[in-house]
Amino acid sequence: MEQYVMKVSKKEEGEYKEVGSVAVFYPLLSELGLDVAPTGKDEEGFPTYADERVQYVFDAVLAAVKATARNRLQSGTATLKEGNTIAETVEALLATGERSGEALKTRREYFASFKAWLPSLGKAAAFNTAIYDIVSNVKNIQYQTDARKEKLLALITDHAASLSAEDAARFERIIVQVGEACEAANPLDEA
């Protein structure tokens, strides 16, 4: 396996700030059982292959390795989550290929928690339903008005404060994602 140093950054005030780096290992295609050898290196030092179809396969493998490494880091840091490692061998890399569905389960649990918390605000059921519908469709939050996004961010923050420390840590990634969507500029304003 080859090694490279992946820079890790986090978004602060609309800009990405480097917070560290982590060593990531990736296989050559020959290590995955394909009878091909690299023909050179690109400007970042990654292997290149003469056949564009083979290059496409390598690029997909590299992207998967990078994504797996990023998903094993604590949000906004270059520190591995407890119990996680970066695969250093092909065998270890292949062993991590199984998806448990844990991330989707956690996401569903977060939104269920948010929905269950909304009635504590004492608002009408229609308000609670509307807010839940907006928040649970994260990709569309950015299209809300700035005033509404501020209110949504306040609700997300208040809900997060009501969580146990364990749940707050478990839901951190989705809370950050929803918060970033609330702070994002409306792309339609730039059109």
C-alpha positions, 0 to 999 in steps of 0.5 A: 500500500502507498501512503499520502498525507491527507490534509483535514480542514473544517469550515469556519465563518464560510471558509475552510481552515486546516486543522491537521493531517492524517496518514492515509494508505491506498492500494495500487490496482495490482494489489487489488488483483488487477494485472495493470501497472501505473505509467507515471504520477500526477502533480500530487504524486498519485499513480496514473494509468495509461488506459482512461478506464483503468484510471477511472477505477483507480480514481474511484478506489482512491476516492473511497479510501479518502472518504472512509478515512474522513468518516473515521475522524471526529468532526472538525478534527484530524483525530480518529474517533474512538475505536477507529483506525486507518487501514494500512493493508489491503486486507484491513481495507477490504474488511472495512468495506461492509456497511452497517447502516449505523450512520443512517440509523443515527440520522433517523434517531436524531430527527426523531429526537428533534421531532419529539422535542418540538412540542416542548416549545408550546407551539401549534402542531402545524408549526411543529410539523412545518419546522420538522419538515424543513429541518429534516430536508437538510439540503433545502434549508439553504433556500429558506429566508435568512430570517427563517434560517436564523430561527432554525439555527436557534431551534437546532441549538436549543434542541442540542442543548437539551440532549444528554452529553452522549446523544449530543456526541452521537448526533454531532455530525448531523447537528453540524450539517444542519447548522451549516445548512442554516448558515449557507448562502441561498444559491438562488440569490447568486443567480 
